[in-house]
Amino acid sequence: MAQEKRQACWHSPTLTIDCMLSNVSGQLEADGCLIELSEANSKLATPNDLIAGDFVRVRLWLEDDGAFIDIRLAEVTRLHNHWISVEVIKVSSNDRMRLKRFVDARAALHGAQPAQLTRILVRA
């Protein structure tokens, strides 16, 4: 029953990962926290509250940028200790371009290949 409820929530996930991008070389990595949002309030959650296949929203903050990248829908693909791996499913074209420009510029500074924009590894 819990799995059915989780799968039925894909269109409006109640769990949000709020994180700051920390690495763009090889793989996108971020540091942050997991928040459970409801109409009444919000509270901190832990990676233990997730299972692979859950859908989440991701607010990905970029260094020196006042607005976050709003990933409206991402799927949890793997959990290991305090690491959460997500696959990006839905993000606006404007936010995707902002993220691409940021990642490309940072990778060029370090002489590295830019990371794929479809997966993010979050330490929560």
C-alpha positions as a Markdown table, in Angstrom:
| # | Residue | x | y | z |
|---|---|---|---|---|
| 1 | Met | 0.0 | 0.0 | 0.0 |
| 2 | Ala | 2.8 | 2.4 | 0.9 |
| 3 | Gln | 4.5 | 1.7 | -2.5 |
| 4 | Glu | 1.2 | 2.5 | -4.3 |
| 5 | Lys | 0.9 | 5.8 | -2.5 |
| 6 | Arg | 4.5 | 6.7 | -3.3 |
| 7 | Gln | 4.0 | 5.9 | -7.0 |
| 8 | Ala | 0.8 | 7.8 | -7.2 |
| 9 | Cys | 2.6 | 11.0 | -6.0 |
| 10 | Trp | 4.8 | 11.4 | -9.0 |
| 11 | His | 3.0 | 14.4 | -10.2 |
| 12 | Ser | 3.4 | 16.4 | -7.0 |
| 13 | Pro | 6.2 | 15.0 | -4.8 |
| 14 | Thr | 6.0 | 15.8 | -1.1 |
| 15 | Leu | 9.8 | 15.4 | -0.5 |
| 16 | Thr | 12.2 | 18.0 | -1.7 |
| 17 | Ile | 16.0 | 17.9 | -1.8 |
| 18 | Asp | 17.4 | 21.4 | -1.1 |
| 19 | Cys | 21.0 | 21.4 | -2.1 |
| 20 | Met | 24.1 | 23.4 | -3.3 |
| 21 | Leu | 26.0 | 22.1 | -6.3 |
| 22 | Ser | 29.5 | 21.2 | -5.2 |
| 23 | Asn | 31.1 | 19.4 | -8.1 |
| 24 | Val | 30.6 | 19.5 | -11.8 |
| 25 | Ser | 33.5 | 17.3 | -13.0 |
| 26 | Gly | 32.6 | 13.7 | -14.0 |
| 27 | Gln | 29.3 | 13.7 | -12.2 |
| 28 | Leu | 27.1 | 16.5 | -10.7 |
| 29 | Glu | 27.4 | 16.4 | -6.9 |
| 30 | Ala | 25.6 | 18.5 | -4.3 |
| 31 | Asp | 25.4 | 18.9 | -0.6 |
| 32 | Gly | 22.0 | 19.4 | 1.0 |
| 33 | Cys | 19.1 | 18.2 | 3.0 |
| 34 | Leu | 15.8 | 16.4 | 2.5 |
| 35 | Ile | 12.6 | 18.3 | 3.4 |
| 36 | Glu | 9.1 | 16.9 | 3.7 |
| 37 | Leu | 6.7 | 19.6 | 2.6 |
| 38 | Ser | 3.0 | 19.6 | 3.5 |
| 39 | Glu | 0.2 | 22.2 | 3.4 |
| 40 | Ala | 0.6 | 22.9 | 7.1 |
| 41 | Asn | 4.4 | 22.9 | 7.5 |
| 42 | Ser | 7.7 | 21.5 | 6.5 |
| 43 | Lys | 10.2 | 19.3 | 8.4 |
| 44 | Leu | 13.6 | 17.7 | 7.8 |
| 45 | Ala | 13.6 | 14.2 | 6.6 |
| 46 | Thr | 16.5 | 11.7 | 6.2 |
| 47 | Pro | 17.6 | 9.5 | 3.3 |
| 48 | Asn | 16.0 | 6.6 | 5.3 |
| 49 | Asp | 12.6 | 8.1 | 4.4 |
| 50 | Leu | 13.3 | 7.3 | 0.7 |
| 51 | Ile | 13.5 | 4.2 | -1.4 |
| 52 | Ala | 14.7 | 3.7 | -5.0 |
| 53 | Gly | 11.8 | 4.6 | -7.3 |
| 54 | Asp | 10.5 | 7.5 | -5.2 |
| 55 | Phe | 9.9 | 10.8 | -6.9 |
| 56 | Val | 11.2 | 14.1 | -5.4 |
| 57 | Arg | 11.6 | 17.7 | -6.3 |
| 58 | Val | 15.1 | 19.2 | -6.2 |
| 59 | Arg | 16.0 | 22.8 | -5.5 |
| 60 | Leu | 19.6 | 23.0 | -6.8 |
| 61 | Trp | 21.5 | 26.1 | -5.8 |
| 62 | Leu | 24.4 | 27.4 | -7.8 |
| 63 | Glu | 27.4 | 29.2 | -6.3 |
| 64 | Asp | 27.0 | 33.0 | -6.6 |
| 65 | Asp | 23.5 | 32.8 | -8.0 |
| 66 | Gly | 20.4 | 34.1 | -6.1 |
| 67 | Ala | 17.9 | 31.7 | -7.7 |
| 68 | Phe | 17.9 | 27.9 | -7.6 |
| 69 | Ile | 17.4 | 25.5 | -10.4 |
| 70 | Asp | 13.9 | 24.1 | -10.0 |
| 71 | Ile | 13.9 | 20.4 | -10.9 |
| 72 | Arg | 10.2 | 19.8 | -10.6 |
| 73 | Leu | 10.5 | 16.0 | -10.8 |
| 74 | Ala | 13.4 | 13.6 | -10.2 |
| 75 | Glu | 13.5 | 9.9 | -9.5 |
| 76 | Val | 15.5 | 8.4 | -6.7 |
| 77 | Thr | 17.7 | 5.8 | -8.4 |
| 78 | Arg | 20.0 | 4.7 | -5.6 |
| 79 | Leu | 20.6 | 5.2 | -1.9 |
| 80 | His | 23.8 | 4.5 | -0.1 |
| 81 | Asn | 24.3 | 5.7 | 3.4 |
| 82 | His | 23.8 | 9.5 | 3.2 |
| 83 | Trp | 24.1 | 9.6 | -0.6 |
| 84 | Ile | 21.0 | 10.0 | -2.8 |
| 85 | Ser | 21.3 | 9.5 | -6.5 |
| 86 | Val | 18.5 | 11.1 | -8.6 |
| 87 | Glu | 17.7 | 11.1 | -12.3 |
| 88 | Val | 16.4 | 14.5 | -13.5 |
| 89 | Ile | 13.0 | 14.1 | -15.3 |
| 90 | Lys | 11.4 | 17.5 | -15.4 |
| 91 | Val | 13.1 | 20.9 | -15.5 |
| 92 | Ser | 12.2 | 24.0 | -17.4 |
| 93 | Ser | 14.3 | 24.8 | -20.5 |
| 94 | Asn | 15.5 | 28.1 | -19.0 |
| 95 | Asp | 16.7 | 26.3 | -15.8 |
| 96 | Arg | 18.3 | 23.6 | -17.9 |
| 97 | Met | 20.2 | 26.2 | -19.9 |
| 98 | Arg | 21.3 | 28.0 | -16.8 |
| 99 | Leu | 22.6 | 24.8 | -15.3 |
| 100 | Lys | 24.4 | 23.9 | -18.6 |
| 101 | Arg | 26.1 | 27.2 | -18.8 |
| 102 | Phe | 27.2 | 27.0 | -15.2 |
| 103 | Val | 28.5 | 23.4 | -15.5 |
| 104 | Asp | 30.3 | 24.1 | -18.8 |
| 105 | Ala | 32.0 | 27.2 | -17.4 |
| 106 | Arg | 33.2 | 25.5 | -14.2 |
| 107 | Ala | 34.4 | 22.4 | -16.1 |
| 108 | Ala | 36.4 | 24.6 | -18.5 |
| 109 | Leu | 38.0 | 26.4 | -15.6 |
| 110 | His | 39.3 | 23.0 | -14.3 |
| 111 | Gly | 40.1 | 21.6 | -17.8 |
| 112 | Ala | 37.6 | 18.8 | -17.2 |
| 113 | Gln | 34.8 | 17.3 | -19.2 |
| 114 | Pro | 31.4 | 18.8 | -18.1 |
| 115 | Ala | 29.2 | 16.4 | -16.2 |
| 116 | Gln | 25.9 | 15.0 | -17.6 |
| 117 | Leu | 22.9 | 17.1 | -16.5 |
| 118 | Thr | 20.6 | 14.1 | -16.1 |
| 119 | Arg | 21.9 | 12.7 | -12.9 |
| 120 | Ile | 22.8 | 14.2 | -9.6 |
| 121 | Leu | 24.5 | 12.6 | -6.5 |
| 122 | Val | 23.4 | 14.4 | -3.3 |
| 123 | Arg | 25.0 | 14.1 | 0.1 |
| 124 | Ala | 22.2 | 14.6 | 2.6 |
